[in-house]
Amino acid sequence: MNKILLTTGGTGGHIFPMLSLSTELKKVNNNNIKIITDQRAIKYINSDDIVIIKSDSPFRKKGLFHFILTILKIFISTIRCLIFIISFRPKIIVGSGGYVSVPVLLASVILRKKFLLYETNSVLGRVNRIFLPFCDKLLSGYKTIYNFPEKHKKKFNYIGQLVRAEFLNISHNNSVEKITEEKKLKILVLGGSQGAKVFGERLPSCFKILREQKINIGISQQIHKDQLDSLNDYYKKNFDMSVDLFVFKKNIYQYINEADLIICRSGSSTLSELSILKKPFIAIPLPTALDNHQFFNADYFKKMGCCWIVDEKNDNFNDEIIKIIKEIYCSSDLYKNIKGNYDKLKIVNGTENFIKELI
């Protein structure tokens, strides 16, 4: 296989799927893989195969100054990408969203390089929407995508989600047991970069009420680093048990596998990993997500009976969270039904399918 260039945003939800794809590609393609992303990815990975450039969304902030600065960043990064592509000479380029992909794909169009797009969300992203007319194919993590233009339907190819190998290696045949008063309902709260602080502010009071109502729960919670002391104090004061608080875990797949219930945002990467392990989850979509894509990601699984969705702006937020957790605690049928519903989804190995498309 020839050289391949991947480009994606620097958040965990963007970079982890591309890293997984890169790892698998190297098994059949030696070391001819490079990834272009932004500086946010540095905290996740530091590798010679990663190229860092600057880019930003013109819609992230209002004002003429931000717009001009964004255009300048894109222009400078496009020049840099032109030089890099000419030097690296990739046979194929893959763009997977995020505004850092714009300079790479612009350079690809200018140089008339063949490229594929990958859409991990259930709503067509703005960058992919812009470059869809110029790509050879769009590979999708969902069977259907909202806002996908009918005139480009021939370019659409469903391949499934790219999931880290650690999740694929864990057995899907987790036992389903009835949650009783003798058994803890193990709850894992995944905040990530766009939810940890909000969850740290809203969820502890819900857990406190559940404990007061004799609901036997265990808690592992991802928090914002600035909340560590205050939440430690809160849980020590109000709980007769230890609570596992953390900012980041490299072995998060083990935490997910051991949990009975996950409370999380609904980025596509997170949901694909939960679905591989057939885990019930409460999705709290990020309200500011572009095109409300996090809601639509979660709604796909809700319609299949695999999760619940709670709006963090709802006045009854706490009541809804408490009600759902109590229902799960008291009924093993929910677990059996969710496992069966995941089986109906017939989740595919997106990484394997992706490589077949490239080959």
C-alpha positions as CSV (number, residue, x, y, z in Angstrom):
1,M,0.0,0.0,0.0
2,N,1.2,3.6,-0.7
3,K,1.6,6.5,1.7
4,I,-1.5,7.6,3.5
5,L,-2.2,11.0,5.2
6,L,-4.9,11.3,7.9
7,T,-6.3,14.5,9.2
8,T,-8.6,15.2,12.1
9,G,-9.4,17.5,15.0
10,G,-7.4,17.3,18.3
11,T,-10.1,16.4,20.7
12,G,-10.2,12.8,22.1
13,G,-13.3,12.1,20.1
14,H,-11.5,13.0,16.9
15,I,-8.0,11.8,17.5
16,F,-8.7,8.3,19.1
17,P,-10.5,6.9,16.1
18,M,-7.8,8.1,13.7
19,L,-5.1,6.7,16.0
20,S,-6.8,3.4,15.9
21,L,-7.0,3.4,12.2
22,S,-3.4,4.4,11.9
23,T,-2.3,1.6,14.2
24,E,-4.1,-1.0,12.1
25,L,-2.9,0.5,8.8
26,K,0.7,0.2,10.0
27,K,0.2,-3.5,10.3
28,V,-0.3,-3.8,6.6
29,N,1.5,-0.6,5.5
30,N,4.6,-0.4,7.6
31,N,5.3,3.2,8.7
32,N,3.9,5.1,5.7
33,I,1.1,6.8,7.7
34,K,1.0,10.4,9.0
35,I,-1.6,12.3,10.9
36,I,-2.2,16.1,10.8
37,T,-4.1,17.5,13.7
38,D,-4.0,20.5,16.1
39,Q,-2.2,21.1,19.4
40,R,-5.0,19.7,21.6
41,A,-3.9,16.2,20.6
42,I,-0.5,16.6,22.3
43,K,-2.0,15.6,25.6
44,Y,-3.2,12.3,24.1
45,I,-0.3,11.3,22.0
46,N,3.3,12.5,21.2
47,S,4.6,10.8,18.1
48,D,6.8,11.5,15.1
49,D,3.9,10.5,13.0
50,I,1.8,13.4,14.2
51,V,2.1,16.8,12.5
52,I,0.6,19.8,14.4
53,I,-0.9,22.8,12.6
54,K,-3.0,25.7,13.6
55,S,-6.6,26.1,12.6
56,D,-9.9,27.2,14.1
57,S,-13.6,27.5,13.5
58,P,-14.8,31.0,12.2
59,F,-18.0,30.3,14.1
60,R,-16.5,29.6,17.5
61,K,-16.5,33.2,18.5
62,K,-18.3,36.3,17.2
63,G,-16.5,39.3,15.9
64,L,-14.6,40.5,12.9
65,F,-11.2,40.1,14.6
66,H,-11.7,36.4,15.3
67,F,-13.0,35.8,11.8
68,I,-9.9,37.5,10.3
69,L,-7.5,35.7,12.6
70,T,-9.2,32.3,11.7
71,I,-8.8,33.0,8.0
72,L,-5.2,33.9,8.5
73,K,-4.5,30.7,10.4
74,I,-6.2,28.7,7.7
75,F,-4.2,30.4,5.0
76,I,-0.8,29.9,6.7
77,S,-1.6,26.3,7.5
78,T,-2.8,25.7,3.9
79,I,0.6,26.8,2.7
80,R,2.3,24.6,5.2
81,C,0.1,21.6,4.1
82,L,0.9,22.2,0.5
83,I,4.6,21.9,1.2
84,F,4.1,18.9,3.4
85,I,1.9,17.0,0.9
86,I,4.3,17.7,-1.9
87,S,7.2,16.4,0.3
88,F,5.4,13.4,1.8
89,R,3.6,12.5,-1.5
90,P,0.6,10.5,-0.1
91,K,-1.3,8.3,-2.4
92,I,-4.6,8.9,-0.5
93,I,-5.7,11.5,2.0
94,V,-8.4,11.0,4.6
95,G,-10.3,13.9,6.2
96,S,-12.4,13.1,9.3
97,G,-13.8,16.4,10.4
98,G,-12.7,19.3,12.6
99,Y,-11.6,22.6,11.2
100,V,-7.9,21.5,11.3
101,S,-8.9,19.4,8.3
102,V,-9.7,22.5,6.2
103,P,-6.1,23.4,5.3
104,V,-5.2,19.8,4.5
105,L,-8.3,19.3,2.2
106,L,-7.8,22.7,0.6
107,A,-4.3,21.8,-0.2
108,S,-5.5,18.4,-1.6
109,V,-8.0,20.2,-3.9
110,I,-5.3,22.6,-5.1
111,L,-2.9,19.7,-5.8
112,R,-5.7,17.5,-7.2
113,K,-5.0,14.8,-4.7
114,K,-7.5,12.0,-4.2
115,F,-9.1,12.1,-0.8
116,L,-11.8,10.3,1.2
117,L,-14.0,11.9,4.0
118,Y,-15.1,10.1,7.1
119,E,-18.2,11.2,9.0
120,T,-18.3,9.9,12.6
121,N,-21.5,11.7,13.6
122,S,-25.1,11.2,12.6
123,V,-25.2,14.7,11.2
124,L,-23.0,15.7,8.3
125,G,-20.4,18.0,9.7
126,R,-19.7,21.5,8.2
127,V,-16.2,20.7,7.0
128,N,-17.3,17.5,5.3
129,R,-20.3,19.3,3.8
130,I,-17.9,21.8,2.2
131,F,-15.6,19.3,0.7
132,L,-18.1,16.6,-0.2
133,P,-18.3,17.7,-3.9
134,F,-14.5,17.1,-4.2
135,C,-14.1,13.8,-2.5
136,D,-14.1,10.3,-4.0
137,K,-16.2,8.8,-1.2
138,L,-17.7,9.6,2.1
139,L,-17.3,6.8,4.7
140,S,-19.9,6.9,7.5
141,G,-20.1,5.6,11.0
142,Y,-23.9,5.7,10.9
143,K,-26.2,4.0,8.4
144,T,-27.9,7.2,7.8
145,I,-26.7,10.8,8.1
146,Y,-28.9,13.9,8.6
147,N,-28.4,16.7,6.1
148,F,-26.7,14.5,3.5
149,P,-27.3,15.9,0.0
150,E,-29.3,13.6,-2.2
151,K,-27.2,14.5,-5.3
152,H,-24.1,13.0,-3.6
153,K,-25.7,9.8,-2.4
154,K,-23.5,7.7,-4.7
155,K,-20.5,8.8,-2.6
156,F,-22.0,7.5,0.7
157,N,-20.6,4.3,2.1
158,Y,-21.6,2.9,5.5
159,I,-18.6,1.3,7.2
160,G,-19.3,1.6,10.9
161,Q,-17.4,3.4,13.7
162,L,-13.7,3.4,14.3
163,V,-13.1,1.9,17.7
164,R,-9.9,1.6,19.7
165,A,-8.4,-1.9,19.7
166,E,-8.6,-2.1,23.5
167,F,-12.4,-2.0,23.3
168,L,-12.6,-4.5,20.5
169,N,-10.4,-7.0,22.5
170,I,-12.8,-7.0,25.5
171,S,-15.4,-9.7,25.4
172,H,-18.9,-8.7,24.4
173,N,-20.4,-11.5,26.4
174,N,-20.6,-9.6,29.7
175,S,-22.9,-11.3,32.2
176,V,-26.3,-9.7,32.9
177,E,-27.2,-9.8,36.6
178,K,-30.1,-8.5,38.5
179,I,-29.1,-5.4,40.6
180,T,-30.2,-6.2,44.2
181,E,-29.6,-4.5,47.5
182,E,-26.6,-6.8,48.0
183,K,-25.0,-5.7,44.8
184,K,-23.8,-2.2,43.9
185,L,-24.9,-0.4,40.8
186,K,-21.5,0.7,39.5
187,I,-21.9,4.1,37.9
188,L,-19.2,5.7,35.7
189,V,-19.4,9.4,34.8
190,L,-17.4,10.3,31.7
191,G,-17.1,14.0,31.2
192,G,-14.3,14.5,28.8
193,S,-13.1,18.0,27.8
194,Q,-16.7,19.2,27.3
195,G,-18.6,17.8,30.2
196,A,-16.5,17.1,33.3
197,K,-17.1,20.4,35.0
198,V,-20.8,20.5,34.4
199,F,-21.2,16.9,35.6
200,G,-19.2,17.7,38.7
201,E,-21.6,20.6,39.5
202,R,-24.8,18.7,38.8
203,L,-24.5,15.0,39.5
204,P,-23.1,14.7,43.1
205,S,-26.4,16.0,44.6
206,C,-28.3,13.4,42.6
207,F,-26.0,10.6,44.0
208,K,-26.4,12.0,47.5
209,I,-30.2,11.7,47.2
210,L,-29.9,8.2,45.9
211,R,-27.7,7.1,48.8
212,E,-30.2,8.7,51.2
213,Q,-32.9,6.5,49.6
214,K,-30.8,3.4,50.2
215,I,-29.9,2.9,46.6
216,N,-26.6,1.1,46.7
217,I,-24.3,2.8,44.2
218,G,-20.6,2.9,43.5
219,I,-19.2,5.9,41.7
220,S,-16.2,6.6,39.5
221,Q,-16.3,10.1,38.1
222,Q,-14.2,12.0,35.6
223,I,-13.9,15.6,36.8
224,H,-12.3,18.9,35.8
225,K,-8.9,19.3,37.5
226,D,-10.1,22.5,39.3
227,Q,-12.9,20.5,41.0
228,L,-10.7,17.8,42.6
229,D,-10.5,19.3,46.1
230,S,-14.1,20.5,46.4
231,L,-15.6,17.3,45.1
232,N,-13.4,15.2,47.4
233,D,-14.6,17.2,50.3
234,Y,-18.3,16.9,49.2
235,Y,-18.2,13.2,48.8
236,K,-16.3,12.6,52.1
237,K,-18.9,14.8,53.9
238,N,-22.0,13.2,52.4
239,F,-21.0,9.6,51.5
240,D,-20.1,6.7,53.7
241,M,-18.0,5.2,50.9
242,S,-15.0,6.1,48.8
243,V,-15.6,7.7,45.4
244,D,-13.0,7.3,42.6
245,L,-12.4,10.7,41.1
246,F,-10.0,11.2,38.2
247,V,-9.2,13.7,35.5
248,F,-7.9,11.3,32.8
249,K,-7.3,7.6,32.6
250,K,-5.4,5.8,29.9
251,N,-7.1,2.5,30.8
252,I,-10.6,4.0,30.6
253,Y,-11.8,0.9,28.7
254,Q,-11.3,-1.1,31.9
255,Y,-13.5,1.3,33.8
256,I,-16.2,1.1,31.2
257,N,-16.1,-2.6,31.1
258,E,-16.5,-2.9,34.9
259,A,-19.3,-0.3,35.1
260,D,-23.0,-1.2,35.1
261,L,-24.2,2.3,33.9
262,I,-22.4,5.1,32.2
263,I,-23.4,8.8,32.3
264,C,-21.7,10.8,29.5
265,R,-21.8,13.3,26.7
266,S,-22.8,11.8,23.4
267,G,-19.8,12.3,21.1
268,S,-19.8,9.6,18.5
269,S,-16.4,8.1,19.7
270,T,-17.8,7.6,23.2
271,L,-21.0,6.1,22.1
272,S,-19.3,3.7,19.7
273,E,-17.1,2.4,22.5
274,L,-20.1,1.9,24.8
275,S,-22.0,0.1,22.1
276,I,-19.1,-2.3,21.4
277,L,-19.3,-3.3,25.1
278,K,-23.2,-3.2,25.0
279,K,-23.3,-0.8,28.0
280,P,-26.5,1.0,29.0
281,F,-25.9,4.8,29.3
282,I,-27.5,8.1,30.1
283,A,-26.6,10.6,27.5
284,I,-26.5,14.3,28.3
285,P,-25.8,15.9,24.9
286,L,-23.6,19.0,24.8
287,P,-26.1,21.8,24.2
288,T,-23.6,23.9,22.1
289,A,-22.6,21.0,19.7
290,L,-22.7,22.2,16.1
291,D,-26.0,21.3,14.4
292,N,-27.0,19.6,17.7
293,H,-25.2,16.5,16.5
294,Q,-24.7,15.0,20.0
295,F,-28.5,14.8,20.4
296,F,-28.9,13.0,17.1
297,N,-26.0,10.6,18.0
298,A,-27.7,9.6,21.2
299,D,-31.2,9.5,19.6
300,Y,-30.0,6.8,17.2
301,F,-29.3,4.5,20.2
302,K,-32.4,5.7,22.2
303,K,-34.7,4.7,19.3
304,M,-33.1,1.2,19.5
305,G,-33.8,1.0,23.3
306,C,-30.1,1.2,24.3
307,C,-30.0,4.4,26.3
308,W,-31.7,7.4,27.9
309,I,-31.3,11.0,27.0
310,V,-31.5,13.9,29.6
311,D,-31.3,17.6,28.7
312,E,-29.0,19.4,31.1
313,K,-31.1,22.6,30.7
314,N,-34.2,20.8,31.8
315,D,-35.6,22.2,35.1
316,N,-36.2,18.5,36.1
317,F,-32.7,17.4,35.3
318,N,-32.0,16.0,38.8
319,D,-35.3,14.3,39.1
320,E,-34.9,12.6,35.7
321,I,-31.4,11.3,36.6
322,I,-32.6,10.0,39.9
323,K,-35.6,8.3,38.4
324,I,-33.6,6.5,35.7
325,I,-31.0,5.2,38.1
326,K,-33.7,3.9,40.5
327,E,-35.4,2.1,37.6
328,I,-32.2,0.5,36.5
329,Y,-31.3,-0.5,40.1
330,C,-34.6,-2.2,40.7
331,S,-35.0,-4.1,37.4
332,S,-32.8,-6.7,35.8
333,D,-35.1,-6.8,32.8
334,L,-33.8,-3.4,31.6
335,Y,-30.3,-5.0,31.4
336,K,-31.6,-8.0,29.5
337,N,-33.5,-5.8,27.1
338,I,-30.6,-3.4,26.4
339,K,-28.3,-6.3,25.7
340,G,-30.8,-7.7,23.2
341,N,-31.3,-4.4,21.6
342,Y,-27.6,-4.0,21.0
343,D,-27.6,-7.4,19.4
344,K,-30.2,-6.1,16.9
345,L,-28.0,-3.2,16.0
346,K,-25.5,-5.7,14.4
347,I,-22.5,-3.4,15.1
348,V,-19.7,-3.8,12.5
349,N,-16.0,-3.4,12.8
350,G,-15.5,0.0,11.2
351,T,-11.7,-0.1,11.3
352,E,-11.6,-3.3,9.3
353,N,-14.1,-2.0,6.7
354,F,-12.2,1.3,6.5
355,I,-9.0,-0.4,5.6
356,K,-10.8,-2.5,2.9
357,E,-12.0,0.7,1.3
358,L,-8.5,2.2,1.3
359,I,-7.0,-1.0,-0.1
